[in-house]
Amino acid sequence: MSQISYKDAGVDIDAGNSFVENIKPLVKSTKIPGVLGGIGSFAGAFELPKGFKEPVMLAATDGVGTKLKLAIDSGIHNTVGIDLVAMCVNDLLCNFGTPSFFLDYYATGKLDVKTATSVVAGIAEGCIRAECALIGGETAEMPGMYASDDYDLAGFAVGVAEKSEMDRVALVRAGHKLIALPSSGLHSNGFSLARKVLFEKMGMKFSDEFNGKPLIETLLEPTNIYVKMFKELKDSIVAMAHITGGGIVENLPRVLPENLRAEIKKDSIKVLPIFELISQHVEIDEMYRAFNMGVGMILVVEEANVANILAKTDGYVIGEIVDGKREAVMI
């Protein structure tokens, strides 16, 4: 009677081992003070940073959504890992948490070592940009759950905040200004709508020229990571809102007290060309709910700090905080 191996069932242990060897130098490239040990143990270890009076551990998790579909179909895998890190660490910043370390989960129907290595190279690059360490992860080869060429990603970021600095909502006041930090593009939200419009409705192709380069390059442009900006300007910022799914109108109210509202001057927003293209077939209100429209992060700042922040970033003023119902409105 013939015997069946794990490989016959669709799981290649040798490929998994080869993948681990490939990513060891990538993981090592992200090492920062605080990392204990290296890849290969059962858990990653990170020493609690010193200098905090009342340290609080913060955690955030996210994925990349259907942007992965474009990476898979185009064969460009080295940027979605940056997106994965960005979506998690940018959330930590909004609670004034400084990212410390990151873990990833990579699931696929059949492990392609080259593809998986490329994805993790992007994750490592994202960690370098976020000044945090990649200390572990999980690779799951699950035939029957995913088509052989498909994969999915999840990321987990952990950081540290001073307990007294976490409640940013309580610090927001009428008269505070709103500064937009530009996005690099769609970031990692709204791709189901973007794909339907661009490829089904408009019949465009990855190779079509858009804004001086192939459309796929614009769509896969990695999400901006705002960690370095935060570290430099933290003392000048009252609150921060990461503009992800739901856009400005749904994310900005998360940093507002019940008695204040944010007024955004719609004409001041520097809408990126890709959103102008998509908006040819989508109502403008729906655009502002589905996409960031060119704004990746919004800072709430005191008027006295506006000039300093504008001088040190590519941000620009888009509105202010006023008395009223807790909401974000376009005027």
C-alpha positions as CSV (number, residue, x, y, z in Angstrom):
1,M,0.0,0.0,0.0
2,S,1.4,3.4,-1.0
3,Q,2.0,5.9,1.8
4,I,0.9,9.6,1.6
5,S,3.2,12.4,2.8
6,Y,2.3,15.8,4.1
7,K,3.7,17.2,0.8
8,D,1.2,14.9,-1.1
9,A,-1.5,16.6,0.9
10,G,-0.3,20.0,-0.3
11,V,2.0,21.2,2.6
12,D,5.7,21.4,1.8
13,I,7.7,21.5,5.1
14,D,11.0,21.8,3.2
15,A,9.7,24.9,1.3
16,G,8.7,26.4,4.7
17,N,12.2,25.8,6.1
18,S,13.7,27.4,3.0
19,F,11.5,30.4,3.4
20,V,12.6,30.8,7.0
21,E,16.2,30.8,6.0
22,N,15.5,33.4,3.3
23,I,13.8,35.8,5.7
24,K,16.4,35.6,8.5
25,P,18.5,38.5,7.2
26,L,15.4,40.5,6.5
27,V,14.2,40.1,10.1
28,K,17.7,40.9,11.4
29,S,17.7,44.2,9.4
30,T,14.8,45.5,11.6
31,K,16.5,44.8,14.9
32,I,16.4,47.7,17.3
33,P,17.3,48.1,21.0
34,G,14.9,46.1,23.1
35,V,14.8,43.0,20.9
36,L,15.8,39.9,22.9
37,G,16.9,36.8,21.0
38,G,16.2,36.1,17.3
39,I,13.9,34.3,14.9
40,G,13.3,30.6,15.5
41,S,12.0,30.5,19.1
42,F,8.4,29.9,20.0
43,A,7.7,33.6,20.8
44,G,9.3,36.9,20.0
45,A,10.7,38.9,23.0
46,F,11.0,42.6,23.5
47,E,12.2,44.4,26.6
48,L,9.9,47.1,27.9
49,P,11.5,50.5,27.1
50,K,12.8,52.5,29.9
51,G,12.0,56.2,30.6
52,F,8.2,55.8,31.1
53,K,6.6,56.8,34.4
54,E,3.4,54.7,33.7
55,P,4.0,52.7,30.5
56,V,1.0,51.3,28.8
57,M,1.2,48.6,26.1
58,L,-0.8,49.4,23.0
59,A,-1.7,46.9,20.2
60,A,-3.1,47.3,16.7
61,T,-4.0,44.8,14.0
62,D,-5.0,45.2,10.4
63,G,-4.7,43.7,6.9
64,V,-4.3,45.1,3.4
65,G,-7.7,44.3,2.0
66,T,-8.2,43.7,-1.6
67,K,-5.1,45.6,-2.5
68,L,-3.6,42.1,-2.2
69,K,-5.6,41.1,-5.3
70,L,-3.8,43.6,-7.3
71,A,-0.4,42.5,-6.0
72,I,-1.2,38.9,-6.8
73,D,-2.6,39.5,-10.2
74,S,0.3,41.9,-11.2
75,G,3.0,39.7,-9.6
76,I,4.3,42.8,-7.7
77,H,4.7,41.6,-4.1
78,N,7.4,43.7,-2.5
79,T,5.2,46.7,-1.4
80,V,2.1,45.3,0.3
81,G,4.2,44.4,3.3
82,I,4.9,48.1,3.8
83,D,1.2,48.7,3.7
84,L,0.6,46.0,6.3
85,V,3.0,47.7,8.7
86,A,1.7,51.2,8.0
87,M,-1.9,50.4,8.7
88,C,-1.0,49.1,12.1
89,V,1.6,51.5,13.3
90,N,-0.3,54.6,12.1
91,D,-3.2,53.5,14.3
92,L,-0.8,53.3,17.4
93,L,0.3,56.9,16.8
94,C,-3.3,58.2,17.3
95,N,-3.1,57.0,20.9
96,F,0.3,58.5,21.2
97,G,2.0,55.0,21.2
98,T,5.5,54.6,19.9
99,P,5.8,51.4,17.9
100,S,8.1,48.8,19.4
101,F,7.6,45.6,17.5
102,F,5.6,43.9,14.7
103,L,4.4,40.4,13.9
104,D,2.9,39.1,10.7
105,Y,0.6,36.3,9.5
106,Y,1.0,35.0,6.0
107,A,-1.5,32.4,4.8
108,T,-1.5,30.8,1.4
109,G,-2.8,27.7,-0.5
110,K,0.7,26.7,-1.7
111,L,3.8,28.3,-0.4
112,D,5.8,30.0,-3.1
113,V,9.1,30.8,-1.4
114,K,10.1,33.6,-3.8
115,T,6.7,35.4,-3.5
116,A,6.6,35.0,0.3
117,T,10.1,36.2,0.7
118,S,9.3,39.3,-1.4
119,V,6.3,40.0,0.8
120,V,8.3,39.8,4.0
121,A,11.0,42.0,2.4
122,G,8.2,44.6,2.2
123,I,7.2,44.0,5.8
124,A,10.9,44.4,6.9
125,E,11.1,47.7,4.9
126,G,7.9,48.9,6.6
127,C,9.4,48.1,10.0
128,I,12.5,50.0,9.1
129,R,10.4,53.0,8.1
130,A,8.4,52.7,11.3
131,E,11.5,52.3,13.4
132,C,10.2,49.1,15.0
133,A,11.4,45.5,15.0
134,L,10.0,42.5,13.2
135,I,10.2,39.9,15.9
136,G,8.1,37.0,14.7
137,G,5.3,35.8,12.5
138,E,3.4,32.8,11.2
139,T,3.3,31.2,7.8
140,A,0.3,28.9,7.1
141,E,0.1,26.7,4.0
142,M,-3.5,25.7,3.7
143,P,-4.4,23.8,0.5
144,G,-8.2,23.8,0.0
145,M,-8.6,27.1,1.9
146,Y,-6.9,29.3,-0.7
147,A,-6.3,29.0,-4.4
148,S,-2.7,28.0,-5.0
149,D,-1.5,31.5,-6.0
150,D,-3.5,33.4,-3.4
151,Y,-2.3,34.6,-0.1
152,D,-3.6,36.7,2.8
153,L,-1.9,39.0,5.3
154,A,-2.5,40.1,8.8
155,G,-0.3,42.3,10.9
156,F,0.1,43.0,14.6
157,A,1.9,46.1,16.0
158,V,2.7,46.7,19.6
159,G,3.9,50.0,21.1
160,V,4.3,51.8,24.3
161,A,2.6,55.0,25.5
162,E,2.8,57.1,28.6
163,K,-0.6,56.6,30.4
164,S,-1.1,60.3,31.0
165,E,-0.7,61.1,27.3
166,M,-3.2,58.6,25.9
167,D,-6.5,60.5,26.3
168,R,-6.1,63.0,23.4
169,V,-9.9,63.7,23.1
170,A,-9.9,65.5,26.4
171,L,-7.3,68.0,25.1
172,V,-9.2,69.1,22.0
173,R,-10.6,72.6,22.2
174,A,-12.5,74.9,19.9
175,G,-10.1,77.0,17.9
176,H,-7.6,74.2,17.3
177,K,-6.5,73.9,13.7
178,L,-6.6,70.9,11.5
179,I,-3.6,70.0,9.4
180,A,-3.7,67.4,6.7
181,L,-0.7,65.2,6.0
182,P,-0.9,63.9,2.4
183,S,-1.4,60.3,1.6
184,S,0.6,58.5,-1.1
185,G,-2.5,57.3,-2.8
186,L,-5.3,55.0,-1.9
187,H,-3.2,53.6,1.0
188,S,-5.0,50.3,1.9
189,N,-8.7,51.3,1.7
190,G,-11.4,51.3,-0.9
191,F,-9.8,48.9,-3.3
192,S,-12.9,46.9,-3.9
193,L,-14.6,50.0,-5.2
194,A,-11.5,51.2,-7.1
195,R,-11.1,47.9,-8.8
196,K,-14.8,47.8,-9.9
197,V,-14.6,51.3,-11.3
198,L,-11.2,51.1,-13.0
199,F,-11.2,47.6,-14.4
200,E,-14.9,46.6,-14.7
201,K,-16.6,50.0,-15.5
202,M,-13.7,51.7,-17.3
203,G,-12.0,48.7,-18.8
204,M,-8.5,49.9,-17.8
205,K,-5.4,47.6,-17.6
206,F,-2.5,47.5,-15.2
207,S,-0.2,48.7,-18.0
208,D,-2.3,51.7,-19.0
209,E,-0.4,55.0,-18.5
210,F,-1.7,57.2,-15.7
211,N,-0.1,60.3,-14.4
212,G,3.2,59.4,-16.1
213,K,3.5,55.8,-15.1
214,P,1.7,52.5,-15.4
215,L,-1.7,52.5,-13.5
216,I,-0.6,49.5,-11.3
217,E,2.3,51.5,-9.9
218,T,-0.1,54.2,-8.7
219,L,-2.5,51.7,-7.2
220,L,0.3,49.7,-5.4
221,E,2.1,52.8,-4.1
222,P,2.7,51.9,-0.4
223,T,0.9,53.6,2.5
224,N,2.8,56.5,4.1
225,I,4.2,55.7,7.5
226,Y,4.1,58.7,9.9
227,V,6.2,57.5,12.8
228,K,9.2,59.7,12.2
229,M,7.0,62.8,12.0
230,F,5.3,61.8,15.2
231,K,8.5,61.4,17.1
232,E,9.8,64.7,16.0
233,L,6.6,66.7,16.5
234,K,4.8,64.9,19.2
235,D,5.0,67.8,21.7
236,S,3.3,70.1,19.2
237,I,0.3,67.8,18.4
238,V,-2.9,67.7,20.4
239,A,-4.5,64.8,18.6
240,M,-4.2,62.6,15.5
241,A,-6.7,60.8,13.2
242,H,-5.6,58.1,10.8
243,I,-7.7,58.4,7.7
244,T,-8.6,54.9,6.7
245,G,-11.9,53.2,5.7
246,G,-14.7,55.7,6.2
247,G,-12.6,58.6,5.1
248,I,-12.3,61.9,6.9
249,V,-16.0,62.1,7.8
250,E,-15.9,58.9,9.9
251,N,-12.4,58.9,11.3
252,L,-11.9,62.5,12.4
253,P,-14.8,62.4,14.9
254,R,-13.0,59.7,16.8
255,V,-10.7,62.3,18.3
256,L,-13.5,64.8,19.1
257,P,-15.4,65.4,22.4
258,E,-19.2,65.4,22.3
259,N,-19.5,69.2,22.2
260,L,-17.1,69.9,19.4
261,R,-17.1,69.4,15.6
262,A,-14.5,69.6,12.9
263,E,-15.1,71.9,10.0
264,I,-13.1,71.0,6.9
265,K,-12.8,73.4,3.9
266,K,-13.5,71.0,1.1
267,D,-11.8,73.2,-1.5
268,S,-8.5,73.2,0.5
269,I,-8.1,69.4,0.2
270,K,-5.4,68.5,-2.3
271,V,-7.2,65.6,-4.0
272,L,-4.9,63.2,-5.8
273,P,-5.4,62.5,-9.5
274,I,-6.3,58.9,-8.9
275,F,-9.4,60.0,-6.9
276,E,-10.4,62.4,-9.6
277,L,-10.3,59.6,-12.1
278,I,-12.4,57.3,-9.9
279,S,-14.9,60.0,-9.1
280,Q,-16.0,60.1,-12.7
281,H,-18.2,57.2,-11.8
282,V,-18.8,57.6,-8.1
283,E,-20.8,60.2,-6.2
284,I,-18.6,62.7,-4.4
285,D,-20.1,61.9,-0.9
286,E,-19.4,58.2,-1.5
287,M,-15.8,59.1,-2.5
288,Y,-15.3,60.8,0.8
289,R,-16.6,57.8,2.7
290,A,-14.7,55.2,0.8
291,F,-11.3,56.9,0.3
292,N,-8.8,59.2,2.0
293,M,-9.0,61.6,-1.0
294,G,-5.3,62.5,-0.6
295,V,-5.3,62.9,3.2
296,G,-3.5,60.2,5.1
297,M,-3.5,61.7,8.6
298,I,-5.1,64.7,10.2
299,L,-3.4,66.6,13.1
300,V,-5.3,68.7,15.6
301,V,-2.9,71.4,16.8
302,E,-2.9,74.7,18.7
303,E,-2.7,77.7,16.4
304,A,0.7,78.7,18.0
305,N,2.2,75.4,16.7
306,V,0.8,75.5,13.1
307,A,3.8,77.3,11.6
308,N,6.3,74.9,13.1
309,I,4.5,71.8,11.9
310,L,4.0,73.2,8.4
311,A,7.7,74.1,8.2
312,K,8.7,70.5,9.1
313,T,6.2,68.5,7.1
314,D,4.4,68.7,3.8
315,G,1.1,69.3,5.6
316,Y,-1.4,72.1,5.1
317,V,-4.3,73.5,7.0
318,I,-7.7,72.2,6.0
319,G,-10.0,73.5,8.8
320,E,-10.6,74.0,12.5
321,I,-12.4,72.8,15.6
322,V,-15.6,74.7,16.5
323,D,-18.4,74.4,19.0
324,G,-21.2,72.0,18.0
325,K,-22.3,68.4,17.6
326,R,-19.6,65.8,17.5
327,E,-19.0,65.3,13.8
328,A,-16.8,66.2,10.8
329,V,-18.4,68.4,8.2
330,M,-17.3,69.6,4.8
331,I,-17.9,73.3,4.2
